[in-house]
Amino acid sequence: RMLRAKLIVTGDDFGYCPRRNQGIVECFLAGAVSNVSLLVNGSAAADAAKLARRYNIPIGLHANLSEGSPVCEVLKTNSSLLNQDGFFHGKMGFRTALSKGLLNMSEVKQELKAQVELFHELTGHLPPHMDGHQHVHVLPEVRHVFAEVLEEYGIEYTRVPIEPGLHNCGWIPPSLMDFYLGVEEDSFNTVDVFTRHGIRWPDIYIGLSTMGRNMSVGSIGSAIDAAIAEVTSKAPSPRSRTVTIELMVHPGYPSVPPVGGCGEGPDDFSQSWERLHELQTLMKPELQSYYQTRNIQLCSFKDL
């Protein structure tokens, strides 16, 4: 008897730049990505929304509080969310400002709602799922506001980045591992909050151990196999059990400055070969045949 698995392969940062959009769409059309997450403050967000409509790509919101500029007009000047250059504080800067108590949570809520509204305007519908760019949505304080916004808009699904087997990934450099373990701890502390607000997420999250240069057909397969084994060992499954998994990916063609980004140009990861490496790995026929042998069906959040 084989366990059935539903796998959502989410292409993050849709809307970041035209070359990102192109790569993600190619992956979707090839059956390598089954869902996308839109950065509404990305420089190519409107184009991304059009592409999603044209190709019927399932699309959710990649809420962004850390990179580029806010979309809420009143927060574009004089807001706790901005640094002295008038942009968001950055991946680590946001966390530092938060830990020092410098961020106004009512402004966080205002910006999150503005991003949901802009998503609605661009796509014609509310996002079926909403997660956080650079995992800001599971941070202390932010998680409560994020959950309130999801509940207010009736957005049912999110992402909780707790990755089984993360601790066994010796190839991840210590500095990055420290960041990932922080994300994991924040995620554990978020579970109760999201549960209280009636928010759901897939059984398994994968994506930290398989990012960029660390992505291979083998690394994706091992991560999925290990995660399914862990989930099934915890709960001896009834015959009809289906395990749900989200694999976070960042495929695309490398950004070429000055085009791209969320207001301040594209970052290093976006310009690197690692995006293209993800695209090429996800397109490999061996990965598709791995999914078939494991009875894994690609889907989007609305199929859960």
Phi and psi restraints in degrees (value plus and minus 20) as a CYANA .aco file:
   2 MET   PHI    -124.0   -84.0
   2 MET   PSI     117.3   157.3
   3 LEU   PHI     -90.6   -50.6
   3 LEU   PSI     119.6   159.6
   4 ARG   PHI    -111.4   -71.4
   4 ARG   PSI     122.1   162.1
   5 ALA   PHI    -149.0  -109.0
   5 ALA   PSI     115.2   155.2
   6 LYS   PHI    -125.4   -85.4
   6 LYS   PSI     105.1   145.1
   7 LEU   PHI    -137.1   -97.1
   7 LEU   PSI     101.6   141.6
   8 ILE   PHI    -117.9   -77.9
   8 ILE   PSI      94.8   134.8
   9 VAL   PHI    -119.9   -79.9
   9 VAL   PSI      84.6   124.6
  10 THR   PHI    -118.1   -78.1
  10 THR   PSI     100.2   140.2
  11 GLY   PHI    -103.8   -63.8
  11 GLY   PSI      88.2   128.2
  12 ASP   PHI     -98.3   -58.3
  12 ASP   PSI     142.7   182.7
  13 ASP   PHI      46.9    86.9
  13 ASP   PSI       7.7    47.7
  14 PHE   PHI     -81.3   -41.3
  14 PHE   PSI     113.1   153.1
  15 GLY   PHI      78.9   118.9
  15 GLY   PSI     -23.9    16.1
  16 TYR   PHI     -88.8   -48.8
  16 TYR   PSI     -62.8   -22.8
  17 CYS   PHI    -183.0  -143.0
  17 CYS   PSI     142.9   182.9
  18 PRO   PHI     -78.7   -38.7
  18 PRO   PSI     -53.9   -13.9
  19 ARG   PHI     -93.2   -53.2
  19 ARG   PSI     -50.6   -10.6
  20 ARG   PHI     -87.3   -47.3
  20 ARG   PSI     -67.4   -27.4
  21 ASN   PHI     -76.3   -36.3
  21 ASN   PSI     -66.4   -26.4
  22 GLN   PHI     -79.5   -39.5
  22 GLN   PSI     -66.2   -26.2
  23 GLY   PHI     -83.7   -43.7
  23 GLY   PSI     -62.5   -22.5
  24 ILE   PHI     -86.3   -46.3
  24 ILE   PSI     -62.4   -22.4
  25 VAL   PHI     -82.6   -42.6
  25 VAL   PSI     -63.0   -23.0
  26 GLU   PHI     -79.6   -39.6
  26 GLU   PSI     -61.6   -21.6
  27 CYS   PHI     -83.5   -43.5
  27 CYS   PSI     -61.7   -21.7
  28 PHE   PHI     -83.1   -43.1
  28 PHE   PSI     -66.1   -26.1
  29 LEU   PHI     -85.8   -45.8
  29 LEU   PSI     -45.8    -5.8
  30 ALA   PHI    -107.6   -67.6
  30 ALA   PSI     -19.7    20.3
  31 GLY   PHI      56.3    96.3
  31 GLY   PSI       0.9    40.9
  32 ALA   PHI    -118.1   -78.1
  32 ALA   PSI     -40.6    -0.6
  33 VAL   PHI    -148.8  -108.8
  33 VAL   PSI     120.3   160.3
  34 SER   PHI    -139.2   -99.2
  34 SER   PSI     -17.7    22.3
  35 ASN   PHI    -184.4  -144.4
  35 ASN   PSI     130.5   170.5
  36 VAL   PHI    -153.6  -113.6
  36 VAL   PSI     139.0   179.0
  37 SER   PHI    -144.1  -104.1
  37 SER   PSI      97.7   137.7
  38 LEU   PHI    -113.6   -73.6
  38 LEU   PSI     109.6   149.6
  39 LEU   PHI    -108.0   -68.0
  39 LEU   PSI      84.8   124.8
  40 VAL   PHI     -92.1   -52.1
  40 VAL   PSI     -37.1     2.9
  41 ASN   PHI    -115.7   -75.7
  41 ASN   PSI     -11.8    28.2
  42 GLY   PHI     -89.3   -49.3
  42 GLY   PSI     131.6   171.6
  43 SER   PHI     -87.6   -47.6
  43 SER   PSI     -39.9     0.1
  44 ALA   PHI    -138.5   -98.5
  44 ALA   PSI      12.9    52.9
  45 ALA   PHI     -87.2   -47.2
  45 ALA   PSI     -62.6   -22.6
  46 ALA   PHI     -84.3   -44.3
  46 ALA   PSI     -61.2   -21.2
  47 ASP   PHI     -82.6   -42.6
  47 ASP   PSI     -62.1   -22.1
  48 ALA   PHI     -81.2   -41.2
  48 ALA   PSI     -63.4   -23.4
  49 ALA   PHI     -82.8   -42.8
  49 ALA   PSI     -59.1   -19.1
  50 LYS   PHI     -83.5   -43.5
  50 LYS   PSI     -63.2   -23.2
  51 LEU   PHI     -83.3   -43.3
  51 LEU   PSI     -60.6   -20.6
  52 ALA   PHI     -81.5   -41.5
  52 ALA   PSI     -60.8   -20.8
  53 ARG   PHI     -86.8   -46.8
  53 ARG   PSI     -65.7   -25.7
  54 ARG   PHI     -80.6   -40.6
  54 ARG   PSI     -62.1   -22.1
  55 TYR   PHI    -123.4   -83.4
  55 TYR   PSI     -12.6    27.4
  56 ASN   PHI      38.0    78.0
  56 ASN   PSI      27.6    67.6
  57 ILE   PHI    -110.2   -70.2
  57 ILE   PSI     104.1   144.1
  58 PRO   PHI     -81.3   -41.3
  58 PRO   PSI     107.5   147.5
  59 ILE   PHI    -153.8  -113.8
  59 ILE   PSI     114.6   154.6
  60 GLY   PHI    -144.7  -104.7
  60 GLY   PSI    -192.4  -152.4
  61 LEU   PHI    -126.5   -86.5
  61 LEU   PSI     108.3   148.3
  62 HIS   PHI    -119.3   -79.3
  62 HIS   PSI      66.5   106.5
  63 ALA   PHI     -83.5   -43.5
  63 ALA   PSI     110.7   150.7
  64 ASN   PHI    -142.3  -102.3
  64 ASN   PSI      96.3   136.3
  65 LEU   PHI    -140.3  -100.3
  65 LEU   PSI     -16.4    23.6
  66 SER   PHI    -140.5  -100.5
  66 SER   PSI     -41.6    -1.6
  67 GLU   PHI    -146.0  -106.0
  67 GLU   PSI     106.7   146.7
  68 GLY   PHI      68.6   108.6
  68 GLY   PSI    -161.4  -121.4
  69 SER   PHI    -134.5   -94.5
  69 SER   PSI     130.4   170.4
  70 PRO   PHI     -89.0   -49.0
  70 PRO   PSI     139.0   179.0
  71 VAL   PHI    -116.5   -76.5
  71 VAL   PSI     -39.1     0.9
  72 CYS   PHI     -94.2   -54.2
  72 CYS   PSI      99.5   139.5
  73 GLU   PHI     -73.4   -33.4
  73 GLU   PSI     -67.1   -27.1
  74 VAL   PHI     -88.4   -48.4
  74 VAL   PSI     -37.4     2.6
  75 LEU   PHI    -113.3   -73.3
  75 LEU   PSI     -22.8    17.2
  76 LYS   PHI     -93.2   -53.2
  76 LYS   PSI     -35.8     4.2
  77 THR   PHI    -152.0  -112.0
  77 THR   PSI     121.7   161.7
  78 ASN   PHI      33.7    73.7
  78 ASN   PSI      46.4    86.4
  79 SER   PHI    -156.9  -116.9
  79 SER   PSI     130.9   170.9
  80 SER   PHI     -86.4   -46.4
  80 SER   PSI     -34.8     5.2
  81 LEU   PHI    -101.5   -61.5
  81 LEU   PSI     -27.6    12.4
  82 LEU   PHI    -127.5   -87.5
  82 LEU   PSI     126.5   166.5
  83 ASN   PHI    -107.5   -67.5
  83 ASN   PSI    -195.3  -155.3
  84 GLN   PHI     -87.9   -47.9
  84 GLN   PSI     -36.7     3.3
  85 ASP   PHI    -107.3   -67.3
  85 ASP   PSI     -21.5    18.5
  86 GLY   PHI      65.9   105.9
  86 GLY   PSI      -5.4    34.6
  87 PHE   PHI    -134.8   -94.8
  87 PHE   PSI     146.4   186.4
  88 PHE   PHI     -73.4   -33.4
  88 PHE   PSI     139.8   179.8
  89 HIS   PHI     -93.5   -53.5
  89 HIS   PSI     -33.2     6.8
  90 GLY   PHI      76.2   116.2
  90 GLY   PSI     147.7   187.7
  91 LYS   PHI     -75.9   -35.9
  91 LYS   PSI     -71.4   -31.4
  92 MET   PHI    -106.6   -66.6
  92 MET   PSI     -53.6   -13.6
  93 GLY   PHI     -80.7   -40.7
  93 GLY   PSI     -58.0   -18.0
  94 PHE   PHI     -83.2   -43.2
  94 PHE   PSI     -63.2   -23.2
  95 ARG   PHI     -85.9   -45.9
  95 ARG   PSI     -59.1   -19.1
  96 THR   PHI     -85.2   -45.2
  96 THR   PSI     -68.2   -28.2
  97 ALA   PHI     -79.8   -39.8
  97 ALA   PSI     -59.2   -19.2
  98 LEU   PHI     -84.1   -44.1
  98 LEU   PSI     -65.8   -25.8
  99 SER   PHI     -86.7   -46.7
  99 SER   PSI     -44.1    -4.1
 100 LYS   PHI    -109.0   -69.0
 100 LYS   PSI     -17.8    22.2
 101 GLY   PHI      53.2    93.2
 101 GLY   PSI       4.7    44.7
 102 LEU   PHI    -112.2   -72.2
 102 LEU   PSI     -28.2    11.8
 103 LEU   PHI    -117.6   -77.6
 103 LEU   PSI     111.8   151.8
 104 ASN   PHI    -105.9   -65.9
 104 ASN   PSI      94.6   134.6
 105 MET   PHI     -87.0   -47.0
 105 MET   PSI     -45.3    -5.3
 106 SER   PHI     -90.2   -50.2
 106 SER   PSI     -49.0    -9.0
 107 GLU   PHI     -93.6   -53.6
 107 GLU   PSI     -56.3   -16.3
 108 VAL   PHI     -78.5   -38.5
 108 VAL   PSI     -66.3   -26.3
 109 LYS   PHI     -84.6   -44.6
 109 LYS   PSI     -61.9   -21.9
 110 GLN   PHI     -78.3   -38.3
 110 GLN   PSI     -65.6   -25.6
 111 GLU   PHI     -88.8   -48.8
 111 GLU   PSI     -61.0   -21.0
 112 LEU   PHI     -81.1   -41.1
 112 LEU   PSI     -63.4   -23.4
 113 LYS   PHI     -85.7   -45.7
 113 LYS   PSI     -59.4   -19.4
 114 ALA   PHI     -82.3   -42.3
 114 ALA   PSI     -56.7   -16.7
 115 GLN   PHI     -90.5   -50.5
 115 GLN   PSI     -56.9   -16.9
 116 VAL   PHI     -83.7   -43.7
 116 VAL   PSI     -63.4   -23.4
 117 GLU   PHI     -83.5   -43.5
 117 GLU   PSI     -61.7   -21.7
 118 LEU   PHI     -87.2   -47.2
 118 LEU   PSI     -58.6   -18.6
 119 PHE   PHI     -76.9   -36.9
 119 PHE   PSI     -66.4   -26.4
 120 HIS   PHI     -80.5   -40.5
 120 HIS   PSI     -62.2   -22.2
 121 GLU   PHI     -84.1   -44.1
 121 GLU   PSI     -62.1   -22.1
 122 LEU   PHI     -94.0   -54.0
 122 LEU   PSI     -57.8   -17.8
 123 THR   PHI    -123.4   -83.4
 123 THR   PSI     -40.2    -0.2
 124 GLY   PHI      67.2   107.2
 124 GLY   PSI     -17.6    22.4
 125 HIS   PHI    -169.6  -129.6
 125 HIS   PSI     145.4   185.4
 126 LEU   PHI     -97.8   -57.8
 126 LEU   PSI     134.4   174.4
 127 PRO   PHI     -90.6   -50.6
 127 PRO   PSI     112.0   152.0
 128 PRO   PHI     -90.2   -50.2
 128 PRO   PSI     -45.0    -5.0
 129 HIS   PHI    -161.6  -121.6
 129 HIS   PSI     134.2   174.2
 130 MET   PHI    -167.5  -127.5
 130 MET   PSI     106.7   146.7
 131 ASP   PHI    -148.8  -108.8
 131 ASP   PSI    -192.2  -152.2
 132 GLY   PHI    -137.9   -97.9
 132 GLY   PSI     110.2   150.2
 133 HIS   PHI     -80.4   -40.4
 133 HIS   PSI     110.4   150.4
 134 GLN   PHI      38.1    78.1
 134 GLN   PSI       8.0    48.0
 135 HIS   PHI      39.2    79.2
 135 HIS   PSI      10.0    50.0
 136 VAL   PHI     -87.8   -47.8
 136 VAL   PSI     -40.8    -0.8
 137 HIS   PHI     -91.9   -51.9
 137 HIS   PSI     -34.0     6.0
 138 VAL   PHI    -122.0   -82.0
 138 VAL   PSI     -14.0    26.0
 139 LEU   PHI     -92.9   -52.9
 139 LEU   PSI     133.8   173.8
 140 PRO   PHI     -71.2   -31.2
 140 PRO   PSI     127.3   167.3
 141 GLU   PHI      48.2    88.2
 141 GLU   PSI     -72.8   -32.8
 142 VAL   PHI     -78.6   -38.6
 142 VAL   PSI     -58.7   -18.7
 143 ARG   PHI     -78.5   -38.5
 143 ARG   PSI     -55.9   -15.9
 144 HIS   PHI     -88.2   -48.2
 144 HIS   PSI     -66.4   -26.4
 145 VAL   PHI     -84.6   -44.6
 145 VAL   PSI     -63.0   -23.0
 146 PHE   PHI     -78.8   -38.8
 146 PHE   PSI     -66.3   -26.3
 147 ALA   PHI     -83.3   -43.3
 147 ALA   PSI     -59.5   -19.5
 148 GLU   PHI     -81.9   -41.9
 148 GLU   PSI     -63.2   -23.2
 149 VAL   PHI     -83.7   -43.7
 149 VAL   PSI     -64.5   -24.5
 150 LEU   PHI     -80.3   -40.3
 150 LEU   PSI     -64.1   -24.1
 151 GLU   PHI     -85.3   -45.3
 151 GLU   PSI     -61.7   -21.7
 152 GLU   PHI     -78.8   -38.8
 152 GLU   PSI     -60.7   -20.7
 153 TYR   PHI    -112.5   -72.5
 153 TYR   PSI     -21.6    18.4
 154 GLY   PHI      49.0    89.0
 154 GLY   PSI      11.1    51.1
 155 ILE   PHI    -105.7   -65.7
 155 ILE   PSI      96.7   136.7
 156 GLU   PHI    -103.1   -63.1
 156 GLU   PSI     -54.4   -14.4
 157 TYR   PHI    -134.8   -94.8
 157 TYR   PSI     128.0   168.0
 158 THR   PHI    -160.9  -120.9
 158 THR   PSI    -186.6  -146.6
 159 ARG   PHI    -145.6  -105.6
 159 ARG   PSI     112.5   152.5
 160 VAL   PHI    -139.0   -99.0
 160 VAL   PSI      83.5   123.5
 161 PRO   PHI     -97.1   -57.1
 161 PRO   PSI      49.3    89.3
 162 ILE   PHI    -129.0   -89.0
 162 ILE   PSI      89.1   129.1
 163 GLU   PHI    -123.0   -83.0
 163 GLU   PSI      97.1   137.1
 164 PRO   PHI     -80.2   -40.2
 164 PRO   PSI     120.0   160.0
 165 GLY   PHI      61.8   101.8
 165 GLY   PSI     -19.0    21.0
 166 LEU   PHI     -76.9   -36.9
 166 LEU   PSI     -58.5   -18.5
 167 HIS   PHI     -87.5   -47.5
 167 HIS   PSI     -36.6     3.4
 168 ASN   PHI    -114.4   -74.4
 168 ASN   PSI     -13.2    26.8
 169 CYS   PHI    -111.3   -71.3
 169 CYS   PSI      62.6   102.6
 170 GLY   PHI     -86.0   -46.0
 170 GLY   PSI     -34.8     5.2
 171 TRP   PHI    -101.5   -61.5
 171 TRP   PSI     -30.3     9.7
 172 ILE   PHI    -101.5   -61.5
 172 ILE   PSI     105.7   145.7
 173 PRO   PHI     -81.7   -41.7
 173 PRO   PSI     126.4   166.4
 174 PRO   PHI     -71.8   -31.8
 174 PRO   PSI     -60.6   -20.6
 175 SER   PHI     -83.9   -43.9
 175 SER   PSI     -61.0   -21.0
 176 LEU   PHI     -90.8   -50.8
 176 LEU   PSI     -59.6   -19.6
 177 MET   PHI     -81.0   -41.0
 177 MET   PSI     -59.0   -19.0
 178 ASP   PHI     -78.9   -38.9
 178 ASP   PSI     -63.5   -23.5
 179 PHE   PHI     -83.2   -43.2
 179 PHE   PSI     -66.1   -26.1
 180 TYR   PHI     -81.6   -41.6
 180 TYR   PSI     -61.0   -21.0
 181 LEU   PHI     -87.9   -47.9
 181 LEU   PSI     -51.2   -11.2
 182 GLY   PHI     -85.6   -45.6
 182 GLY   PSI     -63.4   -23.4
 183 VAL   PHI     -80.7   -40.7
 183 VAL   PSI     -62.0   -22.0
 184 GLU   PHI     -82.4   -42.4
 184 GLU   PSI     -66.5   -26.5
 185 GLU   PHI     -82.6   -42.6
 185 GLU   PSI     -64.1   -24.1
 186 ASP   PHI     -80.2   -40.2
 186 ASP   PSI     -58.2   -18.2
 187 SER   PHI     -85.7   -45.7
 187 SER   PSI     -63.5   -23.5
 188 PHE   PHI     -77.2   -37.2
 188 PHE   PSI     -59.5   -19.5
 189 ASN   PHI     -96.7   -56.7
 189 ASN   PSI     -27.4    12.6
 190 THR   PHI    -116.4   -76.4
 190 THR   PSI     -42.7    -2.7
 191 VAL   PHI     -71.7   -31.7
 191 VAL   PSI     -68.9   -28.9
 192 ASP   PHI     -82.3   -42.3
 192 ASP   PSI     -60.7   -20.7
 193 VAL   PHI     -82.4   -42.4
 193 VAL   PSI     -71.1   -31.1
 194 PHE   PHI     -84.0   -44.0
 194 PHE   PSI     -58.6   -18.6
 195 THR   PHI     -81.9   -41.9
 195 THR   PSI     -64.3   -24.3
 196 ARG   PHI     -78.2   -38.2
 196 ARG   PSI     -52.7   -12.7
 197 HIS   PHI    -111.0   -71.0
 197 HIS   PSI     -12.0    28.0
 198 GLY   PHI      52.6    92.6
 198 GLY   PSI       3.0    43.0
 199 ILE   PHI    -110.5   -70.5
 199 ILE   PSI     124.6   164.6
 200 ARG   PHI    -139.4   -99.4
 200 ARG   PSI     143.1   183.1
 201 TRP   PHI    -175.6  -135.6
 201 TRP   PSI     140.8   180.8
 202 PRO   PHI     -81.6   -41.6
 202 PRO   PSI     140.5   180.5
 203 ASP   PHI     -80.4   -40.4
 203 ASP   PSI     -56.5   -16.5
 204 ILE   PHI    -150.2  -110.2
 204 ILE   PSI     118.7   158.7
 205 TYR   PHI    -137.6   -97.6
 205 TYR   PSI     115.4   155.4
 206 ILE   PHI    -156.5  -116.5
 206 ILE   PSI     124.8   164.8
 207 GLY   PHI     140.0   180.0
 207 GLY   PSI     -44.3    -4.3
 208 LEU   PHI     -94.4   -54.4
 208 LEU   PSI     -63.3   -23.3
 209 SER   PHI     -97.9   -57.9
 209 SER   PSI     -30.1     9.9
 210 THR   PHI    -138.4   -98.4
 210 THR   PSI       0.4    40.4
 211 MET   PHI    -104.3   -64.3
 211 MET   PSI     122.2   162.2
 212 GLY   PHI      35.4    75.4
 212 GLY   PSI    -146.0  -106.0
 213 ARG   PHI     -82.0   -42.0
 213 ARG   PSI     -40.9    -0.9
 214 ASN   PHI    -103.6   -63.6
 214 ASN   PSI     -21.6    18.4
 215 MET   PHI    -104.2   -64.2
 215 MET   PSI     109.8   149.8
 216 SER   PHI    -170.6  -130.6
 216 SER   PSI     145.6   185.6
 217 VAL   PHI     -77.6   -37.6
 217 VAL   PSI     -60.8   -20.8
 218 GLY   PHI     -84.9   -44.9
 218 GLY   PSI     -62.7   -22.7
 219 SER   PHI     -88.8   -48.8
 219 SER   PSI     -56.0   -16.0
 220 ILE   PHI     -87.9   -47.9
 220 ILE   PSI     -66.5   -26.5
 221 GLY   PHI     -80.1   -40.1
 221 GLY   PSI     -66.6   -26.6
 222 SER   PHI     -82.4   -42.4
 222 SER   PSI     -62.4   -22.4
 223 ALA   PHI     -83.3   -43.3
 223 ALA   PSI     -63.0   -23.0
 224 ILE   PHI     -87.0   -47.0
 224 ILE   PSI     -66.7   -26.7
 225 ASP   PHI     -78.9   -38.9
 225 ASP   PSI     -66.6   -26.6
 226 ALA   PHI     -84.0   -44.0
 226 ALA   PSI     -61.2   -21.2
 227 ALA   PHI     -86.6   -46.6
 227 ALA   PSI     -63.5   -23.5
 228 ILE   PHI     -83.7   -43.7
 228 ILE   PSI     -61.2   -21.2
 229 ALA   PHI     -81.1   -41.1
 229 ALA   PSI     -61.4   -21.4
 230 GLU   PHI     -86.1   -46.1
 230 GLU   PSI     -65.3   -25.3
 231 VAL   PHI     -82.9   -42.9
 231 VAL   PSI     -64.6   -24.6
 232 THR   PHI     -92.3   -52.3
 232 THR   PSI     -48.1    -8.1
 233 SER   PHI     -90.3   -50.3
 233 SER   PSI     -50.2   -10.2
 234 LYS   PHI     -95.1   -55.1
 234 LYS   PSI     -57.5   -17.5
 235 ALA   PHI    -148.4  -108.4
 235 ALA   PSI      79.6   119.6
 236 PRO   PHI     -74.9   -34.9
 236 PRO   PSI     102.3   142.3
 237 SER   PHI    -111.9   -71.9
 237 SER   PSI     123.9   163.9
 238 PRO   PHI     -86.8   -46.8
 238 PRO   PSI     144.9   184.9
 239 ARG   PHI     -77.0   -37.0
 239 ARG   PSI     -54.0   -14.0
 240 SER   PHI    -111.4   -71.4
 240 SER   PSI     -11.0    29.0
 241 ARG   PHI     -79.1   -39.1
 241 ARG   PSI     109.1   149.1
 242 THR   PHI    -137.8   -97.8
 242 THR   PSI     107.3   147.3
 243 VAL   PHI    -114.2   -74.2
 243 VAL   PSI     115.1   155.1
 244 THR   PHI    -126.9   -86.9
 244 THR   PSI     117.5   157.5
 245 ILE   PHI    -153.3  -113.3
 245 ILE   PSI     120.1   160.1
 246 GLU   PHI    -135.0   -95.0
 246 GLU   PSI     107.5   147.5
 247 LEU   PHI    -127.6   -87.6
 247 LEU   PSI      95.7   135.7
 248 MET   PHI    -105.6   -65.6
 248 MET   PSI     106.0   146.0
 249 VAL   PHI    -152.6  -112.6
 249 VAL   PSI     140.7   180.7
 250 HIS   PHI    -152.4  -112.4
 250 HIS   PSI      37.4    77.4
 251 PRO   PHI     -96.7   -56.7
 251 PRO   PSI     139.8   179.8
 252 GLY   PHI     139.3   179.3
 252 GLY   PSI     148.1   188.1
 253 TYR   PHI    -108.0   -68.0
 253 TYR   PSI     123.2   163.2
 254 PRO   PHI     -76.3   -36.3
 254 PRO   PSI     118.0   158.0
 255 SER   PHI     -86.1   -46.1
 255 SER   PSI     126.1   166.1
 256 VAL   PHI    -137.7   -97.7
 256 VAL   PSI      89.0   129.0
 257 PRO   PHI     -80.3   -40.3
 257 PRO   PSI     131.4   171.4
 258 PRO   PHI    -106.0   -66.0
 258 PRO   PSI     -16.0    24.0
 259 VAL   PHI     -94.6   -54.6
 259 VAL   PSI     115.1   155.1
 260 GLY   PHI      92.1   132.1
 260 GLY   PSI     157.3   197.3
 261 GLY   PHI      71.6   111.6
 261 GLY   PSI    -188.5  -148.5
 262 CYS   PHI    -141.5  -101.5
 262 CYS   PSI       8.4    48.4
 263 GLY   PHI     109.8   149.8
 263 GLY   PSI     -43.7    -3.7
 264 GLU   PHI    -144.0  -104.0
 264 GLU   PSI       6.1    46.1
 265 GLY   PHI      64.3   104.3
 265 GLY   PSI     146.6   186.6
 266 PRO   PHI     -96.7   -56.7
 266 PRO   PSI     126.4   166.4
 267 ASP   PHI    -104.3   -64.3
 267 ASP   PSI     157.1   197.1
 268 ASP   PHI     -82.0   -42.0
 268 ASP   PSI     -63.7   -23.7
 269 PHE   PHI     -80.3   -40.3
 269 PHE   PSI     -55.8   -15.8
 270 SER   PHI     -90.3   -50.3
 270 SER   PSI     -47.7    -7.7
 271 GLN   PHI    -109.9   -69.9
 271 GLN   PSI     -26.4    13.6
 272 SER   PHI    -104.7   -64.7
 272 SER   PSI     144.4   184.4
 273 TRP   PHI     -88.0   -48.0
 273 TRP   PSI     -33.5     6.5
 274 GLU   PHI     -85.8   -45.8
 274 GLU   PSI     -50.9   -10.9
 275 ARG   PHI     -82.4   -42.4
 275 ARG   PSI     -67.8   -27.8
 276 LEU   PHI     -84.6   -44.6
 276 LEU   PSI     -57.1   -17.1
 277 HIS   PHI     -80.3   -40.3
 277 HIS   PSI     -62.6   -22.6
 278 GLU   PHI     -82.3   -42.3
 278 GLU   PSI     -65.3   -25.3
 279 LEU   PHI     -77.3   -37.3
 279 LEU   PSI     -67.3   -27.3
 280 GLN   PHI     -87.1   -47.1
 280 GLN   PSI     -57.3   -17.3
 281 THR   PHI     -86.4   -46.4
 281 THR   PSI     -65.5   -25.5
 282 LEU   PHI     -83.8   -43.8
 282 LEU   PSI     -46.4    -6.4
 283 MET   PHI    -102.6   -62.6
 283 MET   PSI     -29.0    11.0
 284 LYS   PHI     -86.4   -46.4
 284 LYS   PSI     113.6   153.6
 285 PRO   PHI     -78.9   -38.9
 285 PRO   PSI     -50.7   -10.7
 286 GLU   PHI     -81.2   -41.2
 286 GLU   PSI     -52.6   -12.6
 287 LEU   PHI     -89.7   -49.7
 287 LEU   PSI     -63.3   -23.3
 288 GLN   PHI     -80.1   -40.1
 288 GLN   PSI     -61.1   -21.1
 289 SER   PHI     -92.3   -52.3
 289 SER   PSI     -50.0   -10.0
 290 TYR   PHI     -79.8   -39.8
 290 TYR   PSI     -66.8   -26.8
 291 TYR   PHI     -77.5   -37.5
 291 TYR   PSI     -63.1   -23.1
 292 GLN   PHI     -85.1   -45.1
 292 GLN   PSI     -65.4   -25.4
 293 THR   PHI     -85.2   -45.2
 293 THR   PSI     -47.3    -7.3
 294 ARG   PHI    -114.0   -74.0
 294 ARG   PSI     -14.3    25.7
 295 ASN   PHI      41.7    81.7
 295 ASN   PSI      19.9    59.9
 296 ILE   PHI    -122.2   -82.2
 296 ILE   PSI     105.4   145.4
 297 GLN   PHI    -129.5   -89.5
 297 GLN   PSI     103.8   143.8
 298 LEU   PHI     -94.2   -54.2
 298 LEU   PSI     118.9   158.9
 299 CYS   PHI    -176.0  -136.0
 299 CYS   PSI    -195.0  -155.0
 300 SER   PHI    -141.5  -101.5
 300 SER   PSI     158.6   198.6
 301 PHE   PHI     -80.5   -40.5
 301 PHE   PSI     -53.0   -13.0
 302 LYS   PHI     -91.7   -51.7
 302 LYS   PSI     -31.4     8.6
 303 ASP   PHI    -111.2   -71.2
 303 ASP   PSI     -22.5    17.5
